[in-house]
Amino acid sequence: MTHHVLLGIHHVTAMTKDVEKNYHFFTEVLGMRLVKKTVNQDDIHTYHTFFADDKGSAGTDMTFFDFPNNPQGTRGTNGITRIGFRVPNDAALDYYLDRFNEFGIKHDGIINLFGHKALPFEEEDGQRYQLVSDEHNQGVAAGQPWKEGPVPTDKAIYGLGPIEITA
């Protein structure tokens, strides 16, 4: 039997009801790069967008299927209930706190989460996210922040972080 070490999550996929607003939020507010736009293999009329680090590295991808007429989801169990993104340090959380206030993004302020600082927030589709500081992280290496993005590279998101699952 071969044993493999699990180093992290490759990607997370969610749904959006408005691909243009989703694009604006991920690129202009969060500062993640759109690295790929394709279609759903099962429904070629549905976009499949990929946001990630500057190179589209594994472990940095957040992808979306565009379903314009979907009703807003309801929170329950047996699913992902909050998606985390990694930022370089605690100062990056302060930067995003100001940025979220500037853009009117609903957030819970900076909290302590299992010994790390985090900034939980929510976007228009009702998806819940959090930024988690890597200031004391000793785990998986980070991706490369988007060099041409609207967020300074020393503050930018560079990978997926903890994923909250409610069972």
C-alpha positions as CSV (number, residue, x, y, z in Angstrom):
1,M,0.0,0.0,0.0
2,T,1.3,3.5,-0.9
3,H,0.9,6.3,1.6
4,H,0.6,9.8,0.3
5,V,1.0,12.9,2.5
6,L,-1.9,15.3,2.1
7,L,-0.5,18.8,1.9
8,G,-3.6,20.8,1.4
9,I,-6.7,21.3,-0.7
10,H,-6.3,21.5,-4.5
11,H,-9.3,23.8,-5.2
12,V,-12.8,24.7,-4.0
13,T,-15.8,25.1,-6.3
14,A,-19.0,27.1,-5.5
15,M,-21.9,28.6,-7.5
16,T,-22.7,32.2,-8.2
17,K,-25.9,33.8,-9.5
18,D,-24.0,36.7,-11.2
19,V,-20.7,35.9,-13.0
20,E,-19.9,39.6,-13.6
21,K,-20.4,40.6,-10.0
22,N,-18.5,37.5,-8.9
23,Y,-15.6,38.5,-11.2
24,H,-15.6,42.1,-9.8
25,F,-15.6,40.8,-6.2
26,F,-12.7,38.4,-6.7
27,T,-10.5,40.5,-8.9
28,E,-11.2,44.1,-7.8
29,V,-12.0,43.6,-4.1
30,L,-10.1,40.5,-3.1
31,G,-7.3,40.9,-5.7
32,M,-7.2,37.4,-7.0
33,R,-6.4,36.7,-10.7
34,L,-8.9,35.3,-13.1
35,V,-6.7,32.5,-14.5
36,K,-9.2,30.6,-16.6
37,K,-12.7,31.0,-18.0
38,T,-14.3,28.0,-19.6
39,V,-17.7,26.3,-19.6
40,N,-19.3,23.6,-17.5
41,Q,-18.6,20.2,-19.1
42,D,-22.2,19.1,-18.4
43,D,-23.9,22.3,-19.5
44,I,-22.0,24.3,-22.1
45,H,-24.2,27.4,-21.4
46,T,-22.8,27.8,-17.9
47,Y,-19.5,29.5,-17.3
48,H,-16.8,28.0,-15.1
49,T,-14.4,30.6,-13.8
50,F,-11.1,30.0,-11.9
51,F,-9.6,32.6,-9.6
52,A,-6.1,31.8,-8.1
53,D,-2.6,33.2,-7.5
54,D,-0.5,34.8,-10.2
55,K,0.4,31.4,-11.8
56,G,-2.8,29.4,-11.2
57,S,-1.0,27.1,-8.8
58,A,-2.7,24.1,-7.3
59,G,-3.9,24.9,-3.8
60,T,-4.8,28.5,-4.7
61,D,-7.9,27.9,-7.0
62,M,-11.4,29.1,-6.1
63,T,-13.7,28.2,-9.0
64,F,-17.4,29.1,-9.7
65,F,-20.2,27.8,-11.9
66,D,-22.5,30.5,-13.0
67,F,-26.2,29.7,-12.5
68,P,-28.1,33.1,-12.9
69,N,-31.5,31.8,-11.8
70,N,-30.5,29.9,-8.8
71,P,-32.1,31.0,-5.5
72,Q,-29.8,32.0,-2.7
73,G,-28.7,28.9,-0.8
74,T,-29.6,28.1,2.8
75,R,-27.1,27.2,5.4
76,G,-27.3,23.7,6.7
77,T,-25.1,20.7,7.4
78,N,-22.9,18.3,5.5
79,G,-21.2,20.9,3.4
80,I,-18.6,23.6,3.2
81,T,-19.8,26.5,5.3
82,R,-16.8,28.9,5.1
83,I,-13.8,29.0,2.7
84,G,-10.5,30.4,3.9
85,F,-7.8,32.2,2.0
86,R,-4.2,32.8,3.1
87,V,-2.6,36.2,3.4
88,P,1.0,36.8,4.4
89,N,0.6,38.3,7.8
90,D,-1.5,40.2,10.4
91,A,-0.9,43.5,8.7
92,A,-2.6,42.1,5.6
93,L,-5.7,41.5,7.7
94,D,-5.7,45.2,8.7
95,Y,-5.3,46.2,5.1
96,Y,-8.3,44.1,4.0
97,L,-10.4,45.3,7.0
98,D,-10.0,48.9,5.6
99,R,-10.6,47.6,2.1
100,F,-13.8,45.8,3.1
101,N,-15.1,48.9,4.8
102,E,-14.3,50.9,1.7
103,F,-16.2,48.5,-0.5
104,G,-19.1,47.9,1.9
105,I,-18.3,44.2,2.4
106,K,-20.0,42.6,5.4
107,H,-17.4,41.3,7.9
108,D,-17.0,40.3,11.5
109,G,-13.8,42.1,12.2
110,I,-10.5,40.5,13.0
111,I,-10.8,37.4,15.3
112,N,-8.5,34.8,16.8
113,L,-8.9,31.4,15.1
114,F,-6.9,28.4,16.5
115,G,-3.9,30.6,17.3
116,H,-4.0,32.7,14.1
117,K,-5.7,36.0,13.3
118,A,-8.5,35.8,10.8
119,L,-11.0,38.1,9.1
120,P,-14.4,36.4,8.4
121,F,-16.5,38.1,5.7
122,E,-19.4,37.4,3.3
123,E,-20.1,38.4,-0.3
124,E,-23.3,39.2,-2.1
125,D,-24.2,35.6,-3.0
126,G,-24.2,34.8,0.7
127,Q,-21.0,32.8,0.5
128,R,-19.0,33.0,3.7
129,Y,-15.2,33.3,3.6
130,Q,-12.3,34.3,5.9
131,L,-8.8,35.6,5.4
132,V,-6.3,33.8,7.6
133,S,-2.9,35.3,8.5
134,D,0.1,33.2,7.7
135,E,2.3,35.2,10.1
136,H,3.0,32.1,12.3
137,N,2.4,29.4,9.6
138,Q,4.9,26.6,9.4
139,G,3.0,24.5,6.9
140,V,2.5,24.4,3.1
141,A,4.4,27.0,1.1
142,A,2.4,29.9,-0.2
143,G,1.5,30.6,-3.9
144,Q,2.5,33.8,-5.8
145,P,0.3,36.9,-5.3
146,W,-1.2,38.5,-8.4
147,K,1.6,40.9,-9.5
148,E,-0.7,43.1,-11.6
149,G,-3.6,43.1,-9.2
150,P,-5.2,45.9,-7.2
151,V,-3.8,44.7,-3.9
152,P,-0.1,45.2,-3.0
153,T,1.7,41.9,-3.3
154,D,2.9,42.1,0.3
155,K,-0.8,42.0,1.4
156,A,-2.4,39.9,-1.3
157,I,-4.2,36.5,-1.1
158,Y,-1.8,33.7,-2.2
159,G,-3.6,30.5,-1.5
160,L,-6.5,28.6,0.0
161,G,-6.6,28.4,3.8
162,P,-8.7,26.5,6.3
163,I,-12.0,25.2,4.9
164,E,-14.8,25.0,7.4
165,I,-17.1,22.0,7.0
166,T,-20.3,21.6,9.0
167,A,-21.4,18.1,9.6
